[in-house]
Amino acid sequence: MNKPVTPETDPRGAAAMFERYRREDSPRPVLWNDTLDLLLAHRSHRNYLDQPLPPGALETIVAAAQSASTSSNLQVWSVVAVEDEERKNRLADLAGGQKHIRDCKLLLIWLCDLARLELLGKDKGRDAAALPYVEIFMTGVVDAALAAQNAVTALESLGLGCCYIGAMRNKPEEVAKELNLPPNVFAVFGMTIGVPDPAANAAVKPRLGQAAVLHREQYHWDDAHREAIETLDVKFRDFQKEQGLPEQGWIRQVLSRVRGPDAMSGRDKLRDVLKALGFELR
């Protein structure tokens, strides 16, 4: 009788999985390719060389972003490309003074954009009465996120690096004014882009073990879930030490971020701000 053949683990995949999770029981994939290498090697870059982006990089990145899925083909997102140094500095100030916003060669601001369909409806004499509802706003936010992550994969494949900037939501009205956004357009997040500085030693940040995020059939909160969290806490402290960061671990860091409105950097007022920006959110 022939014995079943046991598929061999791809060594590249096993190494990438271990780097991402830092767990001995990390998944050991059989199938692997260069795309998976790129995805699992993702890391945030906050230090850039003083080099311009390759010609046509912006347009290629946007084309990749537009190739992401979009709900009902509504395409309710847009992006503002900022290269002007003074504007980047002003946006950096609005985002808490983050240095990599000033230093990057390109800053992209990803938008939930309901204005385009509103204006199109007016041009064509058609109703767009669904736009004020929360569902359409969520569609715009989700579409912007999907497009942005496609852009990340594209720019990393070109040898570039990036960092998401959630702090664009700290002062959204001021950001809207700086970018001349019309009503019903909201800056969901920013993204710094540049040629990574290899001397900065940006590392792959460990993630929760899959037992904490992968639920089969139904959601479970159990000992395996808790173990994955506690293990990440240790691994994340190691990561912080390696990167010269305060060694507070993952649990303390994330619970500090959700302890109350005072930890939200002004984003606790986001509902009121969105209404001021034209979103009714019915």
N, C-alpha and C positions, 0 to 999 in steps of 0.2 A: 504494500500500500504506500502510495506516495505521501510524504509529509507535506502539510501546507507550507507554502513559502512565506516567511515573515518579511514584510517590507523593511528595507533598511532606512534608518533615519538619515536625512540629509544633514551633513555636518554644518553647513552654513546656516541652515534653519535652526538647528539646535543651539548654535552659538548666539544667533540673534535673539532667540527666545530667552536664553539665560540672561543676556545683557538687559533685556527689557524687564524681566521679572526678578532676576537675582535669586531664583529659587532652584533647588536641585530637582524639584518635581515639575519644572517648567515643561510645557508641551514639547514633544520631539517630533516635528513634522517629517513626513515622508516626501511630500511634494513641496518644492521650493523654486523660486526664480528671482531674477534681479528686481522685479517690482516689489516683491515682499521684502527683499533686503532694504530697499529704499524706504518703505513704509515703516518697518520696525526700527530703522536707524534714526527716525525723526527725533530732533531735539530743538529746543529754542536757542536761537543765536542772538546775543545782545551786544556783541562786539564785531565790528566790521572793518575791513580794510578800506583805505581811501582809494577805491577803484570804482569806475563807472560800471553799470550793468551792461551786459552784451547788447549790441544793437538789436532792436526788435524784441527784447526780452519781455517788456511790458505787454505788448500786443499778443505774444505767444501765451503768456500767463493768463491773460483775460480770455483768450480763446479756450484754454483748458477749463477755466472757471465756467464759461458758458456751456461747456459740454457736460456739466453736472446735471443730475436730474432736477426738474422743477415741477412743482405741483400743478397739475392741470395745464401745463405749459404757460402759466401766467407770467413767469419771468419777472416777478415783483421784487427785483433787487437791482442795485446799481453799485458802482464803485468809483470813488474819487481818487485819482493819482496825484500825490503831492510831492513835488521835488524842490519847490522854492524854499530856501533856507529859512527865511524869516517866518513863513507860514508854518514850517515844521517846528520852529522854536515856540511859536505861539500855541500850537497844538500840544507840544510837550508840556508847556506850562499848565494847560488845562487838564493834562493827564498826570499831574503830580510831579512834573519835572523829570520824567524818565529820560536818561541820557541817550539811550539807543534810538529814541525818536529823533533827536537832534543829529545823531551821527549817521543814520542810515541814508542810503542814496535814494531810496524810494519809500514813501509811506502810502499805503493803500487804506482807504476808509470804506468799509463795506456797509452798504445801506439797505435797510428795508424801504423799498420805494413803491408807495401806492399812488404817488402823484401822476406817474406816467399813464396808468389806466384811467384815473380821474380826468386828466386832460384829454385823453383820447376819446372818452365818452362825451365830453363837451364838444369836441371837434366834430364828432359824428352824430350828435344829437341823440345819444343813447344813454339810458340810465346806468349808473354804476352804484346802485344803492346798497350793494353788499360790502363795499369797501370799509364802512365804519365798524364792521364787526370784528371781534377779537380773533376769530378764525382766520380772516384775511391778513391781519397783522402778524399772527403766528406763522402763516405761510411765507410772508416776506422775510421774517427772521430766519426760519428754517432754510429757505432758498439761499439767503445770503451766506449762511454757515456752510451749506453744501458746496456752493460755488467757491468759497474761500478755501475749503480743504482741498478741492481739486487744484486750486492755484498753488497751494503749498507743495503738493506732490510734483507739479510741473516745475516750479522754481527750484526745488531741491534736485530734480533730475538735471537741471542746468548748472549745478554746482553752487547755487545760491543758498542763503539761509534766511530765516525769518523769525519773528516773534509776534504773537498775537498781543493786542493792546486792548484789554477790556476796559481800561480806565477812560476810554473815550465816552463811556457812559457816566462818568463822574459829573460832568457839566455839559449835558447834551444840548441845552439851549445855546450855550456859548459856542460849542462845536458847530451847531447848525448855522449860526450866524457867520462863523469864520469860513464855512464852506458854501455859503449862500444857498442853503437847502430850502426848497419850497415847503409849504405845509404838507403833511402826510409823508414826509421822508425822515427817517431816523437813522443815525449812525450807530450800528449794532456793535462794531468793534473796529479797531485799526489793526494794521499789520506792517511792521518794519521789515524791509528787505535790503539785503546787501551781500557782498562777498564776505563770507565768514573769516574772521581772524583766527588762523590755526593756533596761535599762541594762547588764545583764551581758554582752550581745553574744555569747550562745552561738551557735556556728557549726556548720555541717554538717561533720562529720569525714570526710576523704577515705578511700576504701576501695581495696583492691587492684583493679587493672584486671581486667576479666573474663577475660583470658587466664590468670590465676592460679587462678580458681575455676570457670570453665566448661569442662568436659571433654566432648568429643563422642565418643560411643561407648565410649571407654576412657580411663583416667587417663593423663595425659602430664606428665612433668617435663622441660621443654625450655627453649630460649632465650627463647621468648615468656613463659613462666612467670617466668623469672628477671628479664626486663626489667620485667615488671609489678611485681615486688617492689622492684627498684631504683628505679623511678620513684616508687612510693608513698613510699619512704624520703625522697626529696627533697621531695615534696609534703607529707608529714606534718611534716617539719621546718619548712616554711613555715607550716603550720597552727599548730604549737606556738609559733612566733614571734608570729603574729597574736594568739594567745590569752594571751600572756605566760607561757608554760610553758617549762620547760627544753628547749632545742633538741637533743634526742638522736636524733630520727628514729624510724622505725618498727622497723627491724631490731634496733637495740640495745635498744629498749624491750621488744619481745616476747621476744627471746632472754634478756633478763635475767629475765623472768617465768618462764621454764622452765629456768633454769640448774641447778636442783637443789631438793631438799626444803626447803632453807633459805629459798627464795624463795616458798614457798607459804603463808605466814602461818598455819601450823598445820594446813593442810588436807591435809598429807601423812599425817596420822593419821586420815583420814576413814573408812577401812574399819573400824577398831577402834571409832570413835565410832558409826558406823551400827549395828554389832552391839550396842553398849551401849544404843542407842535402840530395840532390838527387831527390827532387820532382820537375818535370818539370812544372806541373800545366798548361797543354795546354787547 
